[in-house]
């Protein structure tokens, strides 16, 4: 299958640079997989398109301010460090810019809001990544310092500096455990009022955790879809969440995955469990593209994704390539907002 088969025309002005003024006011495009029919609505009306007994599964990961801006020591000179993955209490895998000036042994200092964090490059890895040791002489932990000093790691297609509002808006209202450097963006639309509307409609809810890594922005560089690989990400599914999901599957009730991250974790856990969602901690490097047989997801809430991206391919695997591309063309024609701060799509 060719990557070029997953392209569409997207005007640059439809790439959302800011969240909606009020959370929960995004538009919602509903795609019916059986008929390929499209309905235009609003995210606050999502319960209307679901059924009593449906189980929605959210990703409750929390984004931490993984982008650090500091100066080289000695000599000065700006350095930007994007923390990619925590290796242990002190060491992180990171992207460092400018990389050519930050070889092993070089140090950097980060200061903001009265806090100070120190870093040292320990090792070089593939694709320009570094292993960085972080420490602080301030009271509190290194994570406390990162929370105070770091910047919200906005996606590369948001062409502006992060703002104070991003600390709140690039975070779901149900975010719990810090570990992601990108938001599970389908969850950004939900408010307490919308969650209550789901409860009122007798739509059940549970949550799992997948910590979103930098690989979510990894472009598909191969001409053939099947040659692409997805970077592994850590996930956790509690005993209670697994029991709720398996009970829904056993009863023939629909499981609606909120986001591509949730979908990948659920499908991986079900493959590990022989068709039943296995609880526990694990990693998923599952690349879902057309041809995948879904074991859990019977519905999907998602944002609108990049042309020729692995995330678009996942949605196409779930709803059919032509139906999804037609729906995307309709979204462009109707001026929907795209990507992380954009509008929402429900596939049922």
N, C-alpha and C positions, 0 to 999 in steps of 0.2 A: 504494500500500500504506500502511495506517494504522499510525502508531507505536503506537497503542493496542492493536494486535494482538500486541504483544510484551510485555505486562505479565503479572505473576503476583504472588501474595501471598507476601511474605517477612517473617516475624517478625523484629523488630529483634535479638532475642537470637542469631540465627544468623549475624549479621555478625561475623566473627572479629576480635577486638581485639588478639590476641596470636598469635604463631606457635605451632605445636605445641611441646611441651616439648623434643622431640627431632626434629631434621630427618629427614625420610624416613619419618615415621609417619602421614602423612595418609591418609585414606580415598580410594578411587578408585571412581568410577562409570563403567562401561564401557557405551557406547551403540553398538549395531550399527545402522548406517545402513540396511541392507537389510531388517531385520526390525523395527526400532524396539525391539528387546529390550534390557533393562537388566540388567546384572550388577553386584553390589556386591563390591568387593574392596579392596585396599590398594595404595598407590603402589609399595611394595617388590615387588609381584607383577606389575608392568606388563609385564615381558618375556614373561610367560605369554600375553599377548593379542596379541603381535606375531609376525612370521614371520621366519625366517632370510632375510637379504637385504634386509629393510626398511632404509630409511635414515632415521634421525632427524636433524632439523636443529634446532639450538639457537640462541638469541640470546645471544651472549657479551658484550653490553654491561655496563658497570659503573655502578652508581648512585653519584653523588657527593653529598656533604652540601650540597645546594643551598639549604637554608633558613638564612638568616642573621638573627640577632636582635641589634639594637644600639640606639644612642641618637643622636638628632639632635644636630648641632653647628651653632651653639651652642645652649644652652638646655636640652638634655636632652629627654626624652620618648621613649618606646619606639617603635622602628621594626622592622618585619619585612620582609625582602626575600627573595622566592623567585626564584632565578635560573632563567630559563626557557630561554634559548638564548645561547650564546657567539657574539658577533659578530666579535671579533678579540682580540688579546692583552689589551686593557684593558676593552673595552666588552661589556656584557651586556644582553640584553633581560630584564626582570624584572617581577614583580608586587610592588608596594610598598604596605604598609599602615602607617599611614593615608595613603592616596593624596592626600587634600586638603591635607595638610601638607607633602607632598614634591613640590613643583614644581621645574622646572628651576633649577639653581643651589644647591639645598639639599644639605647634606652630612650624612653619617652615619658613625659609628665603631662598629666591631665588635671586641669583645675577649673572648678565652676562652683559658684554658690558657697564658697568657703570650704569646699572639700578638695582633697588632693588624692590622686591615684597615680601610681608609678607602674611602668611597664618595661619589660625587657624581651627582645626577640631571642628565642632559644634555638629555633630550627626553621628551615625552609621546607615547604612541601609542594605538592603538585599544584598547577594552575595558580601560582603566585601566592598560595596560602602560607601563613607562618604559624608557628607555635609561640605564643606569647605568655609570659608569666606576669601576673598582676598582683600588686600588694599596696597596702595603704597604712600610713601611720596614724590616721584619724581613729577616733572611737568608732566602733561598728565594724562590720564585715566588708569584704571586697564587694559583695553584692549590694550592700548599703551604699557604698561609694559609687558604684555603677548607676544605681537608681538616681542618685543625686546629680551626677556629672553627665551621664549619657544623654544622647538625643534619640528621639523616636526614629527607628529605621524605616523610613518611608520607602516604598518601591521606587526603582529607578525611573519609571515612567511618570512619576509625580515631579515636575520640574520646578520645585521651589524648596526653600529651607523648611525644616520642621518648625511648627509653631506650638505654643502652649496648648492650643485646642486639640492638637494631635495626641497628646498624652491621654486624653479621655476618648476621643472619637476613633482613634485607631486601636480600639480595645472593645471587646464585647462587654455587655452588661453582666454577663455571667462568667467572665474570666476569673480563673482561680489560681492555677499554679504557673509561675513564671518559667519560661523556657523557649519561647518563640521569638524569632527575629522578623516575622511577618505575621500579620493577623489572619485568622481564618475568616476571610472577608464576608462570606455568606452570613455569618453570625452578627455582623456589624449592624444589620438592619433592625434587629429585634430590640424591643423595649419591654419594660415590665408590663405595660398595658397590652402589648401584643401577646406576650406570654400568658397573661390572664385570659385573653380572648381564646387562646388555644385550650386552656383549662376549661373554659365555659363551653367550648365545642366538644369536650370530652376527647380531645387529642392528647395522648400521653406524651411525657417527655422524659428523657434521660440524657446523660452526658458521658463522653469518653474524653481522653486527652491525647492529642498528637501535637508535639512541639514542631512547629513549622520552621524549616531551615532555609538557608539561602538558595538551595536547589529548586525551590518553588519558582524562582525567576530564570532557571536554566533554560536557554533556548534549545529548540530541537535543531541540531546542526547537520543531521544526516538526511540524505534525500529519501531514504526509506524509513517509514514509521517504526518498523520492527527493530531497527538498529539502534534506536535511542535507548538510553538508560536513565533511570530516575535515581537521584541521590537518596540514600536511606534516611529515614526520620524515625525518632523514638515515639512510641505510643504506649498508653496504659488503659486497660479496660478493667473496671472493678468487677467483683463477683456479682454485685447487685445489678450493674448495668448489663452484664452478659446475661444474667437470668431474665431480665426484662426483655431484652432483644430476642433471646431464644424462645421465650414464652409467646411473643408476638408472632414469630415465624411458625411455631408449632400450631398456633390458632389460625393461621392464614391471614393475619392482620398485616397491613402494609407498614414497612419500616421506611421512614423518610429521612434520608441523610442530609444534614444541613452542612453543605460544603464538600468540596472534593477531598479535603484532608480527612474528614470523617468517613467518606466513602472508601478511601484507600485503606484506612485502618480497619473498618468493618470487614471488607472483602478479604484482607490479609488474615484477620483473626478467624474468619469462617473457614478459610482454606486450611489454616493450622488445626482447626477443630473438626475437620472432616464434614463440614457443612453446618456445624453449630459454632457460634461465636465463642472462642476460647478466651477466658479472662487472663489477665496478667500483663507483664511488661515485655515488650518485644520491639523489633524494628520492622519497618516496611520499606521496601524499595520497589513495590509493585507499580508497574506502568500499565494503566488501564487504557486500552485503545480498542477500536472496533474489532470484534471477535471475542472479547471477554464475556464470559458467562457469569452474570451477577448472582451471588449466593444470598445476599442480604437486602441490598437497596431495592426498594420498590417505588421510591420517589426521591427527588433530588431538589434541594434549594441551592442555588449557585449564583454567582455574579456573571457578568459577561467578560469573556477572556480574550487574550491576544490571538490574532490570526496565527495559525500553524503552531500553536502551543500544545504542550502535553495536557494541559487542563481542558482545552477545547476538545481534544481527542477523547478525554474521559467522558465529557458530556455527549459527544457523538456516539461513543460506545453504548451509552445508556439509552439514547433516544433516536439514534439513526443519523448518519452524517447529513443526508440531504435535508431531513426535517430540521436539524439544528442549524444548518447554514441558511436555510430559508427563514427560520425564526430570527437569526442574527441580522439578516438583510432587512427584515421587517423592523427590528429594533433600531437599526441605523436610520431607516426611513422615518421612523417615529421619534427620532432624536433621543433615544435612551442614552443614559450616561454609562460609560464603560469602566471596567477594572475595579480596583479596590474600593474606591469611594463612589462607585457607580450604582446603578439600579440592580434589581434582583430578577431572577428567573426561577420559576417553579416548574419542574417536569414531573408529570403524573401519568 
